[in-house]
């Protein structure tokens, strides 16, 4: 199980699962229907292409003599096969978008694609990374936009849904950004050794505990904020509840991970560090709530 989880995270399948499940949640809440097969396939392929390209570019400038994460080592070892697969799936994704996605969604998708290109250029080619918007914030924004994009044309036509959509997308943006911050805080040592910029790395704490403390407070606060948004009618009930549960889940995992410096015998911490990758644990906080609720949503 642990080996399988590491591989799933290394090839970005957990990120794909998060995207498809949250796309389903947004569609059910704002269009009262499930996404089409083409919409889900296109989103899943696009997320995989973006994540794979990002990690291949990281691997290309990685110091092989220094400490590195498993996913970066995986992409370095298998870069040729992954590159060929990437090119094939890019053509498949383009065909699905051209022939299976409505024109209004295509236009919005082009805007998101431009944002992804700006993100990639800033992260991998900027000469002054410390002056950029933190990449975790950028990824959270693009991910929230990607999972909700198929619902926007319908929401534009119904003004009563616009505020709930904005609130829900905003909460999702924070949730996905917190996910990235958790991973970066866990991998702070290897990121610094490789010269990879991260928000926790800018908070100048060698063991990541300060970043972890902020993350615990942030996720716990937004878990409560999600419930308040539901109570005030500013977010749909299902999406708001799932967001709150995901924030709470990530807060608990963060607490287990970053308070372990006080007691190295904590079994949860040993399991997270020795058995599972930080990325898979963080993503499980995002895909398990909607996955477990799927039978009631269909």
N, C-alpha and C positions, 0 to 999 in steps of 0.2 A: 504493500500500500504506500509506504513512504517513498519508494523508488518511483512508483507510478505518479505520485503527486509531484515529485521533482521534475519528471519528464513533461507532465502536463503544463507545469508552470514555465519550463524552459522553452517549449514550443508555443506558448501564449494561448493555449486552448482554454485556460481558466478565464482570461480576459475576454475571449470570444463568448464564452458562456455568460459572463456578466452582461455583456452588451446585448445579446439576444434576449435574455430574460427581462432586462429592464426595458427594452423596446416593447416587449409584450405587455409589461405593466403600464407603460405610457399609452399604448394603443387601447387597452381595455378601459383605462380611466378616461381618456379624452375622445375616443372615437367609438367606443362600445363595440369594438370588434378586434379580433386578433390580427396581427400583421400578416401580409401575404407571404408566401414562401419566398418569392423573389426579394421582398424587402428584408427578410431575415437572412437569406443567403448573402445578399449584397452587403449588409451590415457586418455579418460575421467575417466575410472575406476581407472587407476593408479594414476592420480592426486588426485582423491577423497580418495583413500587408504592412500596416503602419508599425505595429509592434516589431515584426520581424526586421523591417528595414532599419528601425531605430537601434535594435540590438546588433545587427550586422555592422552598422556604422560605429557603434561603440567598440565592438570586437576588433575592427580594423585598426583602431588606434590604441588598443590595449597593450599594456606592458606584460608580456608573457612570464616575466620573472617575478612579478609582484602578485599579491593576493588578489583574487578575482572571484566573482560570484559564479555559481554553477551555470546559470543561463548564459553568461558571457563566454565561459569556457566552452559550452555546448555550441554556441554560434560560431566560435572561432574554429572548433574542430570540424564542424559540418557546414562551413560557409559555402562551399561549392554546391552541394546538394540543395541547401536552403535558397541560394541565389537562383538556381534553375527553377525550383518550385515556386519561388516568388514571381518570376517572370511569367510562368504558365498561369498561375492564379490571378495575376494582374489582368491578363487577357480575358480569363473567364469572368472576372468581376466586371470588366468593361462591357462585356456582352450582356450580362445580367442587368446592369444599369441601363444600357441602351434599349433593351427590348422588354424589360420587366418592370421598370420604374416610371411613374408618371412624370411628365415634364416639369410640373411645379416643384416636385421633390428633387428632381435633378438639379434645378437652379439653386435650391438651398444647399444641396450636396456639393455643388461647385464652390460655394462660399466656404463651407467647412473644409474642403480640400485645400483651398488657398490658405486657410488658417493652419492646416497641418504642415504645409510647405514652409510657412513662416516659422512655425515651431521648429521644424527640422533644421532650417538654416540657422536659427538662433542658437540651438543647442549644440549642433555639431560643427558649425563653421564660424560662430561669432568669436572675435578676438578678445572681447571684454565680457566674459560671462557674468561677472558680479553685478553688471548693470542691467541685466535682463530681468523681465518678469520671471519669477521662479517657475521652473519647468513643471513642478507639481501642480501649480495653479493653472498653467496652460493646458496640461493634459486633462485635468478635471473639467475645464470648460469645454474642450473639444469632445470629450467623452459624453458629457451631458447633452451637448448639442447633437451628437451622432445618434444616441439612443432615442431622442425625442423628435428627430427631424421629420419622420414620416407623419407625425400628428399635426405639424404646424399649419399646413394648408387648411385643414378642417377647422383648427382653432382660430385662424385669421377670419374665417367666415362667421364665427360666433363670439361676439365681444364678451359674453358672460363667462367664457372659458379662458380668456386671456390672462387675467390676474392669477387664477389658480395655476395655469400653466407656467407663468413666470416664477411664481413662488416654488413650485415643485421642481422645475429645472434648476433654480438657484440652490435649493437644498441638495439636489443630486450633484450639482457642481462641487459643493463643499464636501459631500461624501466621497466622491471619486478623488478629489484632491487629498483628503485625509488618508485614503488608501495609499496613495503614492508617497505621502510623507512617512507613513508607517514603514513602508518598505525601505525608503531611503535612510531612515533612522536606524533600522536593523542592519543595513549594509554600509554604514557610515565608514567603517575602517577600510573596507576594500575600495569604496568610491574615492576616498581621499588618496589611497595609495595609487589609484589609477588616474587621478586628476579629474574625476567626473564631478561636475558641479551638482549640488543638491541644496534644498532649503535647510534641512537639518545641519548640513555641513557649514552653512553660513552662521548658524547659531552657536558655533564654537564650543562644542562639548564633545570631548573625545569618545565617551562611551554611549552617547546618544540619549542619556537619561533626561537631560533638560528638554530636548526635542520631544521625548516620549511624554514628559509631564504636560507639556503644552497640548500635545495630541489628545491625551486623556481628557483634559479639561474641555477641549474644543469639541470632541465627539460626544461627550456627555451633554454638553450644552445644546448641541444641535439635535440630539435625540429628544430632549425636552422641547426644543423649538418646533420640531416636526409635529409633535402631539398638539402643541398650541396652534399651529397652522391648520391642522385638521379641525380642532375645536372651534376656531374662528371662521371656518369655511373657506380658508385661503388655499387649501390643498385638498385634493380628493382623498376620501377615506382610505382606500386600499393603498395608494401610493404613499400617503403620509405615514401610515402604520408601518409599511415595509421600510421606509426610510428611517423611521425611528428605531426599529429593531436592528437595522444594519448599523446605525450609529452606535447603538448600545453594544452590539456584538464587537465592533471594532474597538470600543472603549475598554471592554473587558479584556480582549486580547492584548491591547496596549498595556494595560495595567499588569497583566501577567508577564509580559515581556520586559518592561522597563523598570519594574520594582524588584526584579530578581537580583539586582546588585546587592540588595540587603541580605539575601539568603540564597546562596547558590544551590541549595538542596531542593528548591521548589521544583516539583516534578513536571508541572506544566511548562516551565521555562526550559528544562532539559529536553523535553519532547519537541518543543518548537525549534530549538537550536540544532538538535542532533538528528531529528527524524524528518522534519518538513522544512521547506524553504519559506522564508518570510513572505515572499510574494504569494504563494498558494494559501497561506494562512490568512493574509489580508484579503485576498480575493474571495475566500470562502465566506467572509463576513458580508460580501456583496451578492454572491450567487445563491447561498443557501436559503435566505428568507424568501425570495420570490420563487425559488424552486420548490420549497416545501409547501408554499401556498398555491402552486399552480393548479392542483385539482379543484380548488374552490374558485379559481379565476376563469377556468375554461367554461 
